[in-house]
Amino acid sequence: MSKILIALAITLLTGFHGISQCDKKIKWNSSKAEMFDTNGALLDTKTGIITVETDQQKISVSFKESTEAGLEGIIKEKTCDWKEAFRNGKTIYHTTVNIDGKTSDAKFTIEAKDGKTIITLAIEIMEGKKFLIYVDTYEEVK
């Protein structure tokens, strides 16, 4: 009986730790992003310093070595489901973004499997194109 209680306690604690990561400001660092069309064909690859920051109100993407403006999404809804914080789970952000003066809905998905994290971005006005950002490191921003 005590083994069952210990297992339940560990499960609850790791679950709460995973949820609490969604309430923190996190900086996700990457050196590679790719854009795919609706059929999954690779359209473009960007390399360099790519930063994604998440907090309670917004998610932002910036490219350090690019003259292009970054992208910011205002969070409308968030789903957080992490079995093991930063290793196995996912957070989905439903946001509103502005691109070329137009407002669009967008979905950011941060998903980790066995410690490998990918951020997927789908913007409604981009007609099915998806962006994948391959996370190298992450850190909590104080």
N, C-alpha and C positions, 0 to 999 in steps of 0.2 A: 504494500500500500504506500509506503514512504517513497519508493522509487517512482511511482506514478505521480505523486505530489511534486517531487523534485523535477520530473520531466515537464509537468504542467507549468511549474514556476519558471523554468528556463524558457519554455515556449512563449509564455506571456511577456517575460522581460525582453527577449530578443524582438518580439513583435512591437512592444512599446518603443524600443530603441529605434527600430526601422521607421515607425511613424514619426518619431521626434525629429528624424533627419529632415523630414519634409517641412518642418517649421523653422528650420535654420537657413541662414544665408550661406549658400555654397557656391564656390567658384570651381567650375569644371574646365580643365585645360586640355587642349588638343593640338595636334600638329597636322591633322588631315581631315578634310571634309569632302564629300562627294555628292553630286546631284544626279538623280536618275529620272528618266521619263516614266510615263504610265506603264510601259511594257517592261520596265526594269533595266533598260539600256543606260549605260553610263554616259552622261552628257558633259560633265565637267568635274575636275578635281582641283581643290585648293589646298595648298600646303603653307605652312608658316604657323605663327602663333594665333590660335583661335581660342577665345575665351567665352564661356557661357556662364552667366551668373543667374542664380535663382534666389528669390526671397518670397515673402508672403504676397506681395502685390504684383511683381513683374518678373519677367525672364528676359535677359538681354544677351545678344550674340555680338561679338566684335572680332574683327580681323586686324591684328596689329600692323601687319606689313602691307595693308591695302589702303587705297585711297577711297574705297567704297565706304559709305556710312554703314554702321552696324544696324542691327534689327532689335526692336524692343517690343515685347508682347505684354499687354496688360492682362493679368490673370482674371478670368471670369469664374472658372471652376477648376478644382484640382482633385485628382484621385490618387491616393498614395497606398501602395501595397508592397511592402518590403518584408520578406521572410527573414532576411539577414541584411542589416544595414550596409549599403554600398557594395554588397557582393551579389545578392540575389533578390530581385524584385523590380518594381517599376513605379514611376510616377507619371501621370498624364496631366498636362496643363492645357486647358482650353482657354485660348487667349484671343485678343484683338490686336492686330498689327497694322502699321501704316507702311505701304510700299508705293513709291512714286506718287504720293499724294492721295492714294486710295486706301480706304479701310477695308480690312478683310479678317475673317475668322482664321485662326491657325491652331494647330495642335502640335505641341511639343511633347515627345515621349522620351523619358530617360529610363533606360532599361539596362539592368546588369544581370549577367549570367556567369556564375563562377568567377566573379571579380572583373570581368571584361564588360565595360560600359559603352553604350552607343546612345547618342541623342538623335532622335528622328524628328524632322520638322516637315509638316505638310501644311501649306498655305492655300486656302481655298481658291484665291484668284490665280494661282500658279497652275491651275488645270491639271492636277494629278501628279505634278513633279514632286519628288521627295528629296530631302537633303539628309544625309547621314553624317554625323560628327562623331569621330572615334576618340573617346576620352582616354587620355594618357594618365592624368592625375587629377585629383580633386582636393579641395581644402575648405574648411569652414572659415568664413569671413567673420571676424569679431566686430 
